[in-house]
Amino acid sequence: MLVSRRVRTVAAVGALAVALGLLTGPGDPPAEAAPRTFTIVGGGYGHGIGMSQYGAHGMALRGASAGRIISYYYGGAQARPATLPATIRVGLLQADHDPSAGGRLGRVLVKGIEVPGKGGSGRFSVSGVTPGGRTVRRGLSGHTTFSIKPESGGTSVFDLSRRRVFGPTRAGTGVVVRFQTALPPARLSLPQTGQQLRWGRLDVHLVRDNRGVTRPRAVAVIPFNRYLRGLAEVPGSFANEALRAQAIAARSFALVAVRSRTQRWGYGRWDGCDCALYATVRDQHYAGYAKEQGYYGSRWVAAVRGTGSLVVRYGSRVVQAFYSSSSGGYTSSNAQWGSSPLPWFPSRSDDPYDRGGGAHRNPNFRWKKTVSAAALGARLGIGTATRVRETKLPSWGGRVSRVTVEGVKGGRRTSVTVTGTWFRKAYGLKSTKFHISP
């Protein structure tokens, strides 16, 4: 679960600098020699709120149980059962983005593949409502890529030769792709995302974008715990109790998403997802059926099965259990996001746990990056950087809240202050837990 990685342009930075009080004034450059480079030394990877995944692994290697890991990272919360919904809606393809071709989504590509050990040819089916109001279904052959896209106000399915094999459906309606209930069952490959689906079904709906163009979007409807089996948040080679802790945290995060957002979140927006969760690190990274395969896949599946309906509870409350790859040795309060501190997101030391261990030593526990004074200042629109000051808050676990950079541009002193989060994105840092020298 990571934040957006967009980087503002220099022009946008200039506007930001004015808004924050860009200071300029006549004067000569500082008399002392300005540094030619700045070294950024940091720790951790991600926001650092809640559970560190490497920290959980490190604790497990030292004998901690999944319940102990959960309690440690979530302020004394406990792993307790909850009533889970039968299915969860997961947004795979949104109308505003085609991950393979770029731009807005114009079609949804699908291909049926047999399930190992189940036989068959990968045959699956597609169904929809005709313009006359009848629901019809058609079987489609495996190992062939089909294109689902808008046509005549409804939705049609085309083969590689662009021949229509199904549709168009009634105006405004999409299609349902079924593979789990095929005889024998099939896997559904999505070439645009690289995912494979084994459980549930795929719903393809139509939306009209802000330009009046009708576009598809695809949502997987998956049994709740089968969704968790497809998460690729940690390696299946992590310690067993760390895997169990991850399953509990991920289940809790997903359950809160369903309860707070509803299953049809973003339904009314053309660029929304009509789902409870996105399949990306915007929420949780859903890799699909491939995550379940092999020895390490079976270890992860066992962790999901073995934790049943356990979620993170603080008292009677189900916690939206945030987690990130590494805390850098100290977790952060949720206050870094501008909200009031919550007791289940404490700021606390988890060194040496966050260093990982065994075959999984944490490569991001400490990291370093060097930036030239010219590059540092150019991104901020202040010429060549000459000095940097950081502001850190204790409850943020050593993370930077603000960065002030002074520079010289055209013989004039300049200065701008930006948030630590903005600075992290702009310079491609792994976290906001860093120090800049000199």
CORTALIN-V905043 format. One line per field, one symbol per residue. phi: phi as a letter, one per 30 degrees, with the letter a starting at -180 (. if undefined). burial: 1 if it has 16 or more other ideal C-beta (glycine too) atoms within 10 Angstrom, else 0. A space follows every 10 residues. Layout:
phi->???
burial->???
//
This chain:
phi->.bdecdcdde dddedddddd jdcbadkdee ddddddbbcc cbbibjdici dddddddddd dcjddedddd dddcijdbdb dbdcddbbcb dcbcddacdc ciiddcabcb bdbdceicii bidbbbbacd edjdcbbbdb ddhbdcccad ahicbbcbcd diddcajdde eiccbcccbd cdcddbcccc edcidbcbci acccccbcdd cicdbcbbbd cbeedddddc dcdbddddee dddddddddd ddeddddddd cidceiddcd cdchacbddc debbdcdjde dddidddddd edddddchcd bdccicdddd ddabdacija dcddddcjcd ecddbdcadb dceddilidb dddcebbbbc bddddddddc ibicdbabbc bbcedciidd cbbcccabbh icdbabcbdd dddeddcidd accabcbd
burial->1000000000 0011011000 0100000000 0001100101 0111111111 1111111111 1001011011 1111101011 0101001111 1111110100 0001101111 1111100001 0111110110 0000000001 0100011111 0001111100 0000111111 0011111111 0100111111 0110111111 1111111000 0001111111 1111111111 1111010110 1111111111 1111111100 1010110001 0111111111 1011111111 1100001011 1111001001 1111000111 1111111111 1111110000 0101111001 0011111001 0101101000 1010011111 1111111101 0110011111 0110111100 0111111111 1111111011 11110100
//
